[in-house]
Amino acid sequence: MDIQRLQNVYLVARKPGELNAFYESALGLKVKFRDGERWIQYAAGVALASLDEAKPAASGAVPVFEVDDFEGAQERIVAAGGQVLGTRDMGAHGAVLSLRDPEGNIVQLFRRAA
């Protein structure tokens, strides 16, 4: 078996509909497919799954989204109810901004080095 690519990443959410508001406003994600409150799939390849849909999983994963700049990200994250955990400069590899969404899931934004 050879893994070809990442198909998607989903986060287990207690209230996917409410959490969707965070991802749309703070990160600008666009909904690609939605199955009511059970599953919300974004064009970026990540989804929110209800507790029932995600069974037997009970907690989320860490998706990493590549961005061109962090400008304004911290303010948008906090304004949408999230928490900025910090940034890590990885020199020639780029930088990562870590955040916690309103339900406690960890998400990272990756910026390539100039």
C-alpha positions as CSV (number, residue, x, y, z in Angstrom):
1,M,0.0,0.0,0.0
2,D,1.3,3.4,-1.0
3,I,-0.2,6.6,0.4
4,Q,-0.6,9.0,-2.5
5,R,-1.9,12.2,-0.8
6,L,-3.8,13.5,2.2
7,Q,-7.5,13.0,1.4
8,N,-8.8,15.2,4.2
9,V,-8.6,15.9,7.9
10,Y,-11.7,16.1,10.1
11,L,-12.2,17.5,13.5
12,V,-14.7,16.0,15.9
13,A,-17.0,18.8,17.0
14,R,-19.7,18.9,19.6
15,K,-21.5,21.6,17.7
16,P,-20.4,21.6,14.1
17,G,-22.8,24.3,13.0
18,E,-21.6,26.7,15.6
19,L,-17.9,25.8,15.0
20,N,-18.4,26.4,11.3
21,A,-18.9,30.1,12.0
22,F,-15.4,30.2,13.5
23,Y,-13.7,28.6,10.5
24,E,-15.5,30.7,8.0
25,S,-14.9,34.0,9.8
26,A,-11.4,33.5,11.4
27,L,-9.8,31.5,8.6
28,G,-12.0,32.3,5.6
29,L,-12.7,28.6,4.8
30,K,-15.3,28.0,2.2
31,V,-17.9,25.2,2.6
32,K,-17.7,22.6,-0.2
33,F,-20.3,20.1,1.1
34,R,-22.6,20.0,4.1
35,D,-24.7,17.2,5.5
36,G,-26.7,19.3,8.0
37,E,-25.1,19.3,11.4
38,R,-23.4,15.9,10.9
39,W,-20.6,16.8,8.4
40,I,-19.2,20.1,7.0
41,Q,-16.5,19.7,4.4
42,Y,-14.4,22.7,3.3
43,A,-12.7,23.2,0.0
44,A,-9.3,23.3,1.8
45,G,-9.6,19.5,2.5
46,V,-10.7,19.7,6.2
47,A,-14.1,18.9,7.6
48,L,-16.0,19.1,10.9
49,A,-17.7,15.9,12.0
50,S,-20.4,15.6,14.6
51,L,-19.9,13.2,17.5
52,D,-22.2,10.7,15.9
53,E,-20.6,10.9,12.5
54,A,-17.1,10.6,13.9
55,K,-17.7,7.5,16.0
56,P,-15.6,5.8,17.3
57,A,-13.3,8.9,17.4
58,A,-13.9,11.2,20.3
59,S,-11.4,14.0,19.7
60,G,-9.9,15.9,16.8
61,A,-6.7,16.1,14.8
62,V,-4.3,19.0,14.0
63,P,-4.8,20.3,10.5
64,V,-2.1,22.6,9.1
65,F,-3.1,25.2,6.6
66,E,-0.5,26.9,4.4
67,V,-0.9,30.7,4.2
68,D,1.1,33.4,2.5
69,D,1.2,35.7,5.5
70,F,0.1,35.8,9.2
71,E,-1.0,39.5,8.9
72,G,-4.2,40.0,10.7
73,A,-4.6,36.3,11.6
74,Q,-4.2,36.8,15.3
75,E,-6.9,39.5,15.5
76,R,-9.4,37.5,13.4
77,I,-8.8,34.4,15.5
78,V,-9.4,36.2,18.8
79,A,-12.4,38.1,17.4
80,A,-14.0,34.8,16.3
81,G,-13.6,33.3,19.8
82,G,-10.3,31.4,19.3
83,Q,-7.1,31.6,21.2
84,V,-3.6,32.2,19.7
85,L,-1.1,29.9,21.3
86,G,2.0,31.4,19.7
87,T,4.3,31.3,16.7
88,R,7.3,29.3,16.0
89,D,10.0,30.5,13.6
90,M,11.6,27.5,11.8
91,G,14.2,29.5,10.0
92,A,14.6,28.5,6.3
93,H,11.6,26.2,6.6
94,G,9.1,29.0,7.5
95,A,6.9,29.7,10.5
96,V,3.9,28.2,12.3
97,L,1.2,30.0,14.1
98,S,-0.7,27.7,16.5
99,L,-4.2,28.4,17.7
100,R,-7.0,26.8,19.6
101,D,-10.5,27.1,18.1
102,P,-13.6,27.7,20.4
103,E,-14.0,24.0,21.1
104,G,-10.4,23.4,22.0
105,N,-9.1,21.9,18.8
106,I,-5.5,22.8,17.9
107,V,-5.0,24.2,14.4
108,Q,-1.8,25.5,12.8
109,L,-1.1,28.1,10.1
110,F,2.1,27.5,8.1
111,R,4.0,30.3,6.3
112,R,6.9,29.4,4.0
113,A,10.1,31.3,4.5
114,A,10.7,34.3,2.1
